[in-house]
Amino acid sequence: MKALVTERYLDWRQRLALLNLTCAEITGDTEHDDITVIKNSQVILTTPEKWDFLTRRWRDHASLMQAVSLLLIDEVHVLSDEGRGPTLEAVVSRMKTIRATRPSHGNSDASPRLRFVAVSATIPNVEDVAAWLSDDPAPAVFHKLEESLRPVKLRRVVLGYDCRDNWTEFRFDISLNYRLSGVIANYSENKPTLVFVSTRKAAQSSATTLAKEARLIRDAAHKQLLTTVANGLRDNKLRECVMYGVGFHHAGLVMGDRRQVEELFIASQLPVLVATSTLAMGVNLPAHLVVVKSTTQYVGGAYEEYSSAQLLQMTGRAGRPQFDTHATAVIMTKSKHKSWKGASRSWASVVQPVAAACQSAASPPQPPPDRSASPRGQTWLSVIHHIVKTHAEVPNTTPRRNEGTGVHYSQ
């Protein structure tokens, strides 16, 4: 997503500048000459759709595209998405073609092969992805990272609610609006709460109901801060909700309103943020409590259940490593779906997530660090950092422009 690319760019630009590396953002929203930016940068942050567009006529800039030496694919599980999966698959296949046409200069250090590093927190079949990324008969090296590596321990709670026989999915979803304030009061511990819903309209209606029912204002100073921020918002409904400590977030809001709400939530001044489920793969807005309101979504004119991967993406937003030692994720669903294992899945038995990383590299990678090496153990982030560092050593000096460019995809 474009928002995630922008977020990573703002963070990495400062970090990589310390290493004399230039980081660039290329999306459909950026206004500059893309090819010129690529020539003058060592790290490119982009989306699969944008890189697909840029590489369709790669032979027009063959030497530039052949200079890419590392392709880091974030959220590789998007391959299963009907809309975005084919684009990502096409991009990876095209980059393999570009790699195959890359001239060899004898000195492997002068012309390193293109390497792939793919990461995901919810992919169930890492072995298949590893085989796909590899050009050899054997699959690429992969690592499975257990739940125990999570920096903040997560408790998962599934709450079942009665749904009358004559209720539609929409009617049941509306009924959950009036249960939200109780759930937040019971599980939030007065810390930031992120509520996931399936549609923009549901985000607005849920936030409006919470603003009326919940008591989220801490004191007079807090109320004054929220009022000041609310007065600067363009969306009337959002302005009314923020004044009572509740915000909503979706792609239909103008960028300025979204940024204001995000900054307020990150600063822990907005107690509750209601967002569409697509935010689970968007900007980084971790919360102490995550609530998934209903396990169905409206897609293509009909209701269907969230996939396990989608649910794990949403619940995985719970936990703020800099503030929390534990976090909670609450799933609100129908009573029969909580325990019935017939036509519908039992949400109480959703498998524990396993983060995974695959590498296809020119040289054999080193194993991930041993958790016992440190008294506090290793976090999953430190393991990912080790994997990427192993396959993309950052030089100590500014590289020459033809020494290779890294491209990072954000889903």
C-alpha positions as a Markdown table, in Angstrom:
| # | Residue | x | y | z |
|---|---|---|---|---|
| 1 | Met | 0.0 | 0.0 | 0.0 |
| 2 | Lys | 1.1 | 3.5 | -0.8 |
| 3 | Ala | 0.6 | 4.6 | 2.8 |
| 4 | Leu | 3.0 | 1.9 | 4.1 |
| 5 | Val | 5.6 | 2.8 | 1.5 |
| 6 | Thr | 5.5 | 6.4 | 2.6 |
| 7 | Glu | 5.8 | 5.4 | 6.3 |
| 8 | Arg | 8.8 | 3.1 | 5.6 |
| 9 | Tyr | 10.4 | 5.8 | 3.4 |
| 10 | Leu | 10.2 | 8.5 | 6.2 |
| 11 | Asp | 11.8 | 6.0 | 8.6 |
| 12 | Trp | 14.4 | 4.5 | 6.4 |
| 13 | Arg | 15.5 | 7.7 | 4.8 |
| 14 | Gln | 16.9 | 8.9 | 8.1 |
| 15 | Arg | 18.4 | 5.6 | 9.1 |
| 16 | Leu | 20.1 | 4.9 | 5.8 |
| 17 | Ala | 21.4 | 8.5 | 5.5 |
| 18 | Leu | 23.8 | 7.6 | 8.4 |
| 19 | Leu | 25.3 | 5.0 | 6.1 |
| 20 | Asn | 25.6 | 7.4 | 3.1 |
| 21 | Leu | 22.8 | 5.5 | 1.3 |
| 22 | Thr | 20.0 | 7.3 | -0.6 |
| 23 | Cys | 16.5 | 6.0 | -0.1 |
| 24 | Ala | 13.7 | 6.8 | -2.6 |
| 25 | Glu | 9.9 | 6.4 | -2.6 |
| 26 | Ile | 8.2 | 5.5 | -5.9 |
| 27 | Thr | 4.4 | 5.1 | -6.0 |
| 28 | Gly | 1.5 | 6.3 | -8.1 |
| 29 | Asp | 1.3 | 9.4 | -5.9 |
| 30 | Thr | 4.9 | 10.5 | -6.2 |
| 31 | Glu | 5.6 | 13.3 | -8.8 |
| 32 | His | 9.1 | 12.9 | -10.2 |
| 33 | Asp | 11.0 | 11.2 | -13.0 |
| 34 | Asp | 11.0 | 7.6 | -11.7 |
| 35 | Ile | 14.0 | 6.5 | -13.8 |
| 36 | Thr | 16.1 | 9.4 | -12.7 |
| 37 | Val | 15.3 | 8.7 | -9.1 |
| 38 | Ile | 16.2 | 5.1 | -9.4 |
| 39 | Lys | 19.6 | 6.0 | -11.0 |
| 40 | Asn | 20.4 | 8.2 | -8.0 |
| 41 | Ser | 19.3 | 5.9 | -5.2 |
| 42 | Gln | 20.5 | 2.7 | -3.6 |
| 43 | Val | 17.2 | 1.7 | -1.9 |
| 44 | Ile | 13.9 | 1.9 | -3.7 |
| 45 | Leu | 10.6 | 1.6 | -1.8 |
| 46 | Thr | 7.7 | 0.8 | -4.0 |
| 47 | Thr | 4.5 | -1.2 | -4.5 |
| 48 | Pro | 4.2 | -4.3 | -6.8 |
| 49 | Glu | 1.9 | -2.4 | -9.1 |
| 50 | Lys | 4.3 | 0.4 | -9.6 |
| 51 | Trp | 7.3 | -1.8 | -10.1 |
| 52 | Asp | 5.2 | -3.9 | -12.5 |
| 53 | Phe | 4.6 | -0.7 | -14.5 |
| 54 | Leu | 8.3 | 0.3 | -14.5 |
| 55 | Thr | 9.6 | -3.1 | -15.5 |
| 56 | Arg | 7.2 | -3.9 | -18.3 |
| 57 | Arg | 9.6 | -2.2 | -20.8 |
| 58 | Trp | 12.7 | -3.0 | -18.8 |
| 59 | Arg | 14.8 | -3.4 | -22.0 |
| 60 | Asp | 14.6 | 0.3 | -22.5 |
| 61 | His | 16.7 | 0.6 | -19.3 |
| 62 | Ala | 18.3 | -2.8 | -19.2 |
| 63 | Ser | 21.5 | -1.9 | -17.4 |
| 64 | Leu | 19.6 | 0.0 | -14.7 |
| 65 | Met | 17.2 | -2.9 | -14.0 |
| 66 | Gln | 20.0 | -5.4 | -14.1 |
| 67 | Ala | 21.8 | -3.4 | -11.4 |
| 68 | Val | 19.1 | -4.5 | -8.8 |
| 69 | Ser | 20.9 | -6.9 | -6.5 |
| 70 | Leu | 18.3 | -7.5 | -3.7 |
| 71 | Leu | 14.5 | -7.8 | -3.9 |
| 72 | Leu | 12.9 | -7.7 | -0.5 |
| 73 | Ile | 9.3 | -8.7 | -0.6 |
| 74 | Asp | 7.3 | -7.8 | 2.5 |
| 75 | Glu | 3.9 | -9.5 | 3.2 |
| 76 | Val | 4.6 | -12.2 | 0.6 |
| 77 | His | 1.4 | -14.0 | 1.6 |
| 78 | Val | -0.4 | -11.4 | -0.6 |
| 79 | Leu | 0.3 | -14.0 | -3.4 |
| 80 | Ser | -3.0 | -15.6 | -2.4 |
| 81 | Asp | -4.9 | -12.4 | -3.0 |
| 82 | Glu | -7.0 | -12.6 | -6.1 |
| 83 | Gly | -6.5 | -8.9 | -6.9 |
| 84 | Arg | -2.8 | -8.3 | -6.1 |
| 85 | Gly | -1.3 | -11.8 | -6.1 |
| 86 | Pro | -1.0 | -12.1 | -9.9 |
| 87 | Thr | 0.8 | -8.7 | -10.1 |
| 88 | Leu | 3.4 | -9.7 | -7.4 |
| 89 | Glu | 3.9 | -13.1 | -9.2 |
| 90 | Ala | 4.4 | -11.4 | -12.5 |
| 91 | Val | 7.0 | -9.0 | -11.0 |
| 92 | Val | 9.0 | -11.7 | -9.4 |
| 93 | Ser | 9.0 | -13.8 | -12.6 |
| 94 | Arg | 10.1 | -10.7 | -14.6 |
| 95 | Met | 12.9 | -9.9 | -12.2 |
| 96 | Lys | 14.1 | -13.5 | -12.6 |
| 97 | Thr | 14.1 | -13.0 | -16.4 |
| 98 | Ile | 16.1 | -9.8 | -16.0 |
| 99 | Arg | 18.6 | -11.6 | -13.7 |
| 100 | Ala | 19.0 | -14.3 | -16.3 |
| 101 | Thr | 20.0 | -11.7 | -18.9 |
| 102 | Arg | 22.5 | -10.0 | -16.6 |
| 103 | Pro | 26.0 | -10.0 | -18.1 |
| 104 | Ser | 28.7 | -11.9 | -16.2 |
| 105 | His | 32.1 | -10.1 | -15.7 |
| 106 | Gly | 33.9 | -13.1 | -14.1 |
| 107 | Asn | 34.3 | -11.3 | -10.8 |
| 108 | Ser | 31.2 | -12.2 | -8.8 |
| 109 | Asp | 31.8 | -9.4 | -6.3 |
| 110 | Ala | 31.6 | -6.8 | -9.1 |
| 111 | Ser | 28.3 | -8.1 | -10.4 |
| 112 | Pro | 26.4 | -9.8 | -7.6 |
| 113 | Arg | 23.4 | -11.9 | -8.5 |
| 114 | Leu | 19.9 | -10.8 | -7.8 |
| 115 | Arg | 18.8 | -12.1 | -4.4 |
| 116 | Phe | 15.3 | -12.5 | -3.1 |
| 117 | Val | 14.3 | -12.2 | 0.5 |
| 118 | Ala | 10.5 | -12.7 | 1.3 |
| 119 | Val | 8.9 | -12.3 | 4.7 |
| 120 | Ser | 5.5 | -12.9 | 6.1 |
| 121 | Ala | 3.9 | -13.2 | 9.5 |
| 122 | Thr | 1.0 | -15.4 | 8.4 |
| 123 | Ile | 2.1 | -17.6 | 5.5 |
| 124 | Pro | 1.1 | -21.2 | 6.1 |
| 125 | Asn | 3.0 | -22.9 | 3.2 |
| 126 | Val | 6.5 | -21.3 | 3.4 |
| 127 | Glu | 7.9 | -24.4 | 1.7 |
| 128 | Asp | 5.9 | -23.7 | -1.5 |
| 129 | Val | 7.0 | -20.1 | -1.6 |
| 130 | Ala | 10.7 | -21.1 | -1.1 |
| 131 | Ala | 10.4 | -23.6 | -4.0 |
| 132 | Trp | 8.9 | -20.9 | -6.2 |
| 133 | Leu | 11.6 | -18.3 | -5.4 |
| 134 | Ser | 14.4 | -20.8 | -6.1 |
| 135 | Asp | 16.0 | -21.3 | -9.5 |
| 136 | Asp | 17.6 | -24.6 | -8.4 |
| 137 | Pro | 16.0 | -28.0 | -8.0 |
| 138 | Ala | 16.1 | -27.5 | -4.2 |
| 139 | Pro | 13.9 | -24.8 | -2.6 |
| 140 | Ala | 15.3 | -21.6 | -1.3 |
| 141 | Val | 16.4 | -21.5 | 2.3 |
| 142 | Phe | 13.6 | -20.7 | 4.7 |
| 143 | His | 13.1 | -20.1 | 8.4 |
| 144 | Lys | 10.0 | -20.5 | 10.5 |
| 145 | Leu | 9.8 | -18.2 | 13.5 |
| 146 | Glu | 7.7 | -19.3 | 16.3 |
| 147 | Glu | 5.2 | -17.3 | 18.3 |
| 148 | Ser | 7.5 | -17.4 | 21.3 |
| 149 | Leu | 9.7 | -14.8 | 19.4 |
| 150 | Arg | 7.0 | -12.2 | 19.6 |
| 151 | Pro | 8.3 | -9.3 | 21.7 |
| 152 | Val | 4.8 | -8.7 | 23.3 |
| 153 | Lys | 2.9 | -11.8 | 24.4 |
| 154 | Leu | -0.6 | -11.8 | 22.9 |
| 155 | Arg | -3.8 | -13.2 | 24.5 |
| 156 | Arg | -6.5 | -14.1 | 22.0 |
| 157 | Val | -10.2 | -14.0 | 23.1 |
| 158 | Val | -13.2 | -15.1 | 21.0 |
| 159 | Leu | -16.6 | -13.8 | 22.0 |
| 160 | Gly | -19.7 | -15.3 | 20.6 |
| 161 | Tyr | -23.0 | -13.5 | 20.2 |
| 162 | Asp | -26.5 | -14.7 | 19.4 |
| 163 | Cys | -27.8 | -14.0 | 15.9 |
| 164 | Arg | -31.5 | -14.3 | 15.3 |
| 165 | Asp | -32.7 | -16.5 | 12.4 |
| 166 | Asn | -34.3 | -13.6 | 10.6 |
| 167 | Trp | -31.2 | -11.3 | 10.9 |
| 168 | Thr | -29.1 | -10.6 | 7.9 |
| 169 | Glu | -25.3 | -10.3 | 8.2 |
| 170 | Phe | -25.7 | -6.5 | 8.0 |
| 171 | Arg | -28.2 | -6.5 | 10.9 |
| 172 | Phe | -25.9 | -8.7 | 13.1 |
| 173 | Asp | -23.0 | -6.4 | 12.3 |
| 174 | Ile | -25.0 | -3.4 | 13.5 |
| 175 | Ser | -25.9 | -5.2 | 16.7 |
| 176 | Leu | -22.2 | -5.6 | 17.5 |
| 177 | Asn | -21.8 | -1.8 | 17.6 |
| 178 | Tyr | -23.7 | -1.7 | 20.9 |
| 179 | Arg | -21.4 | -4.4 | 22.3 |
| 180 | Leu | -18.2 | -2.6 | 21.6 |
| 181 | Ser | -18.1 | -0.2 | 24.5 |
| 182 | Gly | -18.4 | -3.1 | 27.0 |
| 183 | Val | -15.6 | -5.1 | 25.2 |
| 184 | Ile | -13.3 | -2.1 | 25.3 |
| 185 | Ala | -14.1 | -1.4 | 28.9 |
| 186 | Asn | -13.3 | -5.0 | 29.9 |
| 187 | Tyr | -10.1 | -5.6 | 27.9 |
| 188 | Ser | -8.4 | -2.2 | 27.0 |
| 189 | Glu | -7.0 | -1.5 | 30.5 |
| 190 | Asn | -7.5 | 2.2 | 29.5 |
| 191 | Lys | -4.9 | 1.9 | 26.7 |
| 192 | Pro | -5.2 | 2.5 | 22.9 |
| 193 | Thr | -7.7 | 0.3 | 21.2 |
| 194 | Leu | -7.9 | -0.5 | 17.5 |
| 195 | Val | -11.2 | -1.8 | 16.1 |
| 196 | Phe | -11.3 | -3.5 | 12.7 |
| 197 | Val | -14.5 | -3.5 | 10.6 |
| 198 | Ser | -15.1 | -4.6 | 7.0 |
| 199 | Thr | -16.4 | -1.4 | 5.3 |
| 200 | Arg | -16.0 | 2.3 | 5.3 |
| 201 | Lys | -19.6 | 2.8 | 6.3 |
| 202 | Ala | -19.2 | 0.3 | 9.2 |
| 203 | Ala | -16.2 | 2.3 | 10.4 |
| 204 | Gln | -18.2 | 5.5 | 10.5 |
| 205 | Ser | -21.3 | 3.9 | 12.2 |
| 206 | Ser | -19.2 | 2.0 | 14.8 |
| 207 | Ala | -17.3 | 5.1 | 15.7 |
| 208 | Thr | -20.5 | 7.2 | 15.9 |
| 209 | Thr | -22.1 | 4.6 | 18.3 |
| 210 | Leu | -18.9 | 4.4 | 20.5 |
| 211 | Ala | -18.7 | 8.2 | 20.7 |
| 212 | Lys | -22.3 | 8.2 | 22.1 |
| 213 | Glu | -21.9 | 5.3 | 24.5 |
| 214 | Ala | -18.3 | 5.1 | 25.7 |
| 215 | Arg | -16.7 | 7.4 | 28.3 |
| 216 | Leu | -13.2 | 7.9 | 27.0 |
| 217 | Ile | -12.2 | 11.5 | 27.9 |
| 218 | Arg | -9.7 | 11.4 | 30.7 |
| 219 | Asp | -9.8 | 15.0 | 32.0 |
| 220 | Ala | -10.4 | 18.6 | 30.9 |
| 221 | Ala | -6.9 | 18.9 | 29.3 |
| 222 | His | -7.5 | 15.8 | 27.2 |
| 223 | Lys | -10.9 | 17.1 | 26.1 |
| 224 | Gln | -9.3 | 20.5 | 25.1 |
| 225 | Leu | -6.6 | 18.7 | 23.0 |
| 226 | Leu | -9.2 | 16.6 | 21.2 |
| 227 | Thr | -11.4 | 19.6 | 20.6 |
| 228 | Thr | -8.5 | 21.5 | 19.1 |
| 229 | Val | -7.5 | 18.7 | 16.8 |
| 230 | Ala | -11.2 | 18.1 | 15.8 |
| 231 | Asn | -11.7 | 21.7 | 14.8 |
| 232 | Gly | -8.9 | 21.2 | 12.1 |
| 233 | Leu | -10.5 | 18.2 | 10.5 |
| 234 | Arg | -12.4 | 18.5 | 7.2 |
| 235 | Asp | -14.8 | 15.5 | 7.6 |
| 236 | Asn | -17.8 | 16.5 | 9.7 |
| 237 | Lys | -18.6 | 13.0 | 11.1 |
| 238 | Leu | -15.0 | 12.5 | 12.0 |
| 239 | Arg | -14.8 | 15.8 | 13.8 |
| 240 | Glu | -17.8 | 14.9 | 15.9 |
| 241 | Cys | -16.3 | 11.5 | 16.9 |
| 242 | Val | -12.8 | 12.8 | 17.7 |
| 243 | Met | -14.2 | 15.3 | 20.2 |
| 244 | Tyr | -15.4 | 12.3 | 22.2 |
| 245 | Gly | -12.2 | 10.3 | 21.9 |
| 246 | Val | -13.1 | 8.1 | 18.9 |
| 247 | Gly | -11.7 | 8.2 | 15.4 |
| 248 | Phe | -12.3 | 6.3 | 12.2 |
| 249 | His | -9.8 | 5.6 | 9.4 |
| 250 | His | -10.4 | 4.5 | 5.8 |
| 251 | Ala | -9.3 | 5.4 | 2.3 |
| 252 | Gly | -12.2 | 7.7 | 1.7 |
| 253 | Leu | -10.8 | 10.3 | 4.1 |
| 254 | Val | -8.6 | 13.1 | 2.8 |
| 255 | Met | -4.9 | 12.6 | 3.5 |
| 256 | Gly | -4.8 | 15.4 | 6.0 |
| 257 | Asp | -7.6 | 13.9 | 8.2 |
| 258 | Arg | -6.0 | 10.5 | 8.1 |
| 259 | Arg | -2.6 | 11.9 | 9.1 |
| 260 | Gln | -4.1 | 13.8 | 12.0 |
| 261 | Val | -6.0 | 10.7 | 13.3 |
| 262 | Glu | -2.9 | 8.5 | 12.9 |
| 263 | Glu | -0.7 | 11.0 | 14.8 |
| 264 | Leu | -3.2 | 11.4 | 17.6 |
| 265 | Phe | -3.6 | 7.6 | 18.0 |
| 266 | Ile | 0.2 | 7.0 | 18.0 |
| 267 | Ala | 0.6 | 9.6 | 20.7 |
| 268 | Ser | -2.0 | 7.7 | 22.8 |
| 269 | Gln | -4.3 | 10.7 | 22.8 |
| 270 | Leu | -7.0 | 9.0 | 20.8 |
| 271 | Pro | -8.3 | 6.2 | 23.0 |
| 272 | Val | -10.2 | 4.3 | 20.2 |
| 273 | Leu | -9.6 | 4.1 | 16.4 |
| 274 | Val | -12.0 | 2.2 | 14.1 |
| 275 | Ala | -10.5 | 1.2 | 10.8 |
| 276 | Thr | -11.3 | -0.9 | 7.8 |
| 277 | Ser | -9.6 | -4.3 | 7.7 |
| 278 | Thr | -7.2 | -3.2 | 4.9 |
| 279 | Leu | -5.3 | -1.1 | 7.5 |
| 280 | Ala | -4.0 | -4.5 | 8.9 |
| 281 | Met | -1.6 | -4.4 | 6.0 |
| 282 | Gly | -1.2 | -0.7 | 5.9 |
| 283 | Val | 0.5 | 1.8 | 8.2 |
| 284 | Asn | 1.9 | 0.8 | 11.5 |
| 285 | Leu | -0.6 | 1.7 | 14.2 |
| 286 | Pro | -0.1 | -0.9 | 17.0 |
| 287 | Ala | -2.5 | -0.9 | 19.9 |
| 288 | His | -2.8 | -2.6 | 23.3 |
| 289 | Leu | -6.2 | -4.0 | 22.4 |
| 290 | Val | -7.3 | -5.1 | 18.9 |
| 291 | Val | -11.0 | -5.9 | 18.4 |
| 292 | Val | -12.2 | -7.6 | 15.2 |
| 293 | Lys | -15.9 | -6.7 | 14.9 |
| 294 | Ser | -17.5 | -9.6 | 13.1 |
| 295 | Thr | -15.6 | -12.3 | 11.1 |
| 296 | Thr | -17.4 | -11.7 | 7.8 |
| 297 | Gln | -16.8 | -9.1 | 5.1 |
| 298 | Tyr | -18.8 | -7.9 | 2.1 |
| 299 | Val | -16.9 | -8.8 | -1.1 |
| 300 | Gly | -18.2 | -8.9 | -4.7 |
| 301 | Gly | -21.9 | -8.5 | -3.7 |
| 302 | Ala | -21.9 | -11.2 | -1.0 |
| 303 | Tyr | -20.7 | -11.8 | 2.5 |
| 304 | Glu | -17.8 | -14.2 | 3.1 |
| 305 | Glu | -15.6 | -15.0 | 6.1 |
| 306 | Tyr | -12.2 | -13.6 | 6.7 |
| 307 | Ser | -9.4 | -16.0 | 5.9 |
| 308 | Ser | -7.2 | -17.1 | 8.7 |
| 309 | Ala | -4.3 | -15.0 | 7.2 |
| 310 | Gln | -6.5 | -11.9 | 7.3 |
| 311 | Leu | -7.6 | -12.5 | 10.9 |
| 312 | Leu | -4.0 | -13.1 | 12.0 |
| 313 | Gln | -2.9 | -9.9 | 10.3 |
| 314 | Met | -5.5 | -7.9 | 12.2 |
| 315 | Thr | -4.9 | -9.5 | 15.6 |
| 316 | Gly | -1.2 | -9.2 | 15.1 |
| 317 | Arg | -1.5 | -5.4 | 15.4 |
| 318 | Ala | -2.0 | -5.9 | 19.2 |
| 319 | Gly | 1.0 | -5.1 | 21.3 |
| 320 | Arg | 3.3 | -2.0 | 21.5 |
| 321 | Pro | 6.8 | -3.3 | 22.2 |
| 322 | Gln | 7.9 | 0.1 | 23.6 |
| 323 | Phe | 5.1 | 0.3 | 26.1 |
| 324 | Asp | 3.5 | -3.2 | 26.7 |
| 325 | Thr | 4.6 | -6.5 | 28.1 |
| 326 | His | 1.3 | -8.1 | 27.0 |
| 327 | Ala | -1.6 | -7.4 | 24.7 |
| 328 | Thr | -5.1 | -8.6 | 23.9 |
| 329 | Ala | -6.9 | -9.4 | 20.7 |
| 330 | Val | -10.7 | -9.9 | 20.8 |
| 331 | Ile | -12.7 | -11.5 | 18.0 |
| 332 | Met | -16.4 | -10.8 | 18.0 |
| 333 | Thr | -18.4 | -13.4 | 16.0 |
| 334 | Lys | -21.6 | -15.4 | 16.0 |
| 335 | Ser | -22.0 | -18.0 | 18.8 |
| 336 | Lys | -22.3 | -20.9 | 16.4 |
| 337 | His | -19.0 | -19.8 | 14.7 |
| 338 | Lys | -17.2 | -19.7 | 18.0 |
| 339 | Ser | -17.4 | -23.5 | 18.6 |
| 340 | Trp | -19.2 | -25.1 | 15.6 |
| 341 | Lys | -16.9 | -26.9 | 13.3 |
| 342 | Gly | -19.3 | -27.7 | 10.6 |
| 343 | Ala | -19.9 | -25.5 | 7.5 |
| 344 | Ser | -18.1 | -22.6 | 9.2 |
| 345 | Arg | -14.6 | -22.6 | 10.8 |
| 346 | Ser | -14.2 | -22.5 | 14.5 |
| 347 | Trp | -12.6 | -19.2 | 15.3 |
| 348 | Ala | -11.6 | -20.4 | 18.7 |
| 349 | Ser | -9.3 | -22.9 | 17.1 |
| 350 | Val | -7.5 | -20.7 | 14.6 |
| 351 | Val | -3.9 | -21.8 | 14.4 |
| 352 | Gln | -1.1 | -19.9 | 16.0 |
| 353 | Pro | 0.7 | -17.7 | 13.5 |
| 354 | Val | 4.1 | -18.6 | 12.3 |
| 355 | Ala | 6.3 | -15.9 | 10.8 |
| 356 | Ala | 8.4 | -17.0 | 8.0 |
| 357 | Ala | 11.3 | -15.8 | 5.8 |
| 358 | Cys | 12.6 | -17.2 | 2.6 |
| 359 | Gln | 15.8 | -16.4 | 0.9 |
| 360 | Ser | 17.1 | -17.1 | -2.6 |
| 361 | Ala | 20.7 | -16.1 | -2.7 |
| 362 | Ala | 23.9 | -16.5 | -4.6 |
| 363 | Ser | 25.7 | -17.9 | -1.5 |
| 364 | Pro | 24.5 | -20.2 | 1.3 |
| 365 | Pro | 23.0 | -18.2 | 4.1 |
| 366 | Gln | 24.0 | -18.5 | 7.7 |
| 367 | Pro | 21.4 | -19.8 | 10.2 |
| 368 | Pro | 19.4 | -17.4 | 12.3 |
| 369 | Pro | 20.9 | -16.5 | 15.7 |
| 370 | Asp | 20.4 | -18.8 | 18.6 |
| 371 | Arg | 17.9 | -17.5 | 21.1 |
| 372 | Ser | 20.0 | -18.7 | 23.9 |
| 373 | Ala | 22.8 | -16.4 | 22.9 |
| 374 | Ser | 21.2 | -13.6 | 25.0 |
| 375 | Pro | 19.6 | -13.9 | 28.4 |
| 376 | Arg | 16.6 | -12.0 | 27.0 |
| 377 | Gly | 16.5 | -14.1 | 23.8 |
| 378 | Gln | 16.0 | -12.9 | 20.3 |
| 379 | Thr | 12.9 | -11.2 | 18.9 |
| 380 | Trp | 11.5 | -12.1 | 15.5 |
| 381 | Leu | 12.6 | -8.7 | 14.3 |
| 382 | Ser | 16.2 | -9.4 | 15.2 |
| 383 | Val | 16.1 | -12.7 | 13.3 |
| 384 | Ile | 14.7 | -11.0 | 10.2 |
| 385 | His | 17.4 | -8.3 | 10.5 |
| 386 | His | 20.0 | -11.1 | 10.6 |
| 387 | Ile | 18.6 | -12.8 | 7.5 |
| 388 | Val | 18.5 | -9.6 | 5.5 |
| 389 | Lys | 21.9 | -8.5 | 6.7 |
| 390 | Thr | 23.4 | -11.8 | 5.7 |
| 391 | His | 22.2 | -11.4 | 2.1 |
| 392 | Ala | 22.6 | -7.7 | 1.7 |
| 393 | Glu | 25.7 | -6.5 | 3.5 |
| 394 | Val | 25.6 | -2.7 | 3.6 |
| 395 | Pro | 28.9 | -1.2 | 2.6 |
| 396 | Asn | 30.6 | 1.3 | 4.9 |
| 397 | Thr | 31.1 | 3.8 | 2.1 |
| 398 | Thr | 28.8 | 5.2 | -0.5 |
| 399 | Pro | 28.5 | 2.6 | -3.3 |
| 400 | Arg | 29.1 | 3.5 | -6.9 |
| 401 | Arg | 25.8 | 3.9 | -8.9 |
| 402 | Asn | 26.4 | 0.7 | -10.8 |
| 403 | Glu | 27.1 | -1.5 | -7.8 |
| 404 | Gly | 23.5 | -2.4 | -7.3 |
| 405 | Thr | 20.2 | -1.2 | -6.1 |
| 406 | Gly | 17.8 | -2.7 | -3.6 |
| 407 | Val | 14.1 | -2.7 | -4.1 |
| 408 | His | 11.6 | -3.1 | -1.3 |
| 409 | Tyr | 7.9 | -4.0 | -1.9 |
| 410 | Ser | 5.3 | -3.0 | 0.7 |
| 411 | Gln | 2.0 | -4.7 | 0.4 |
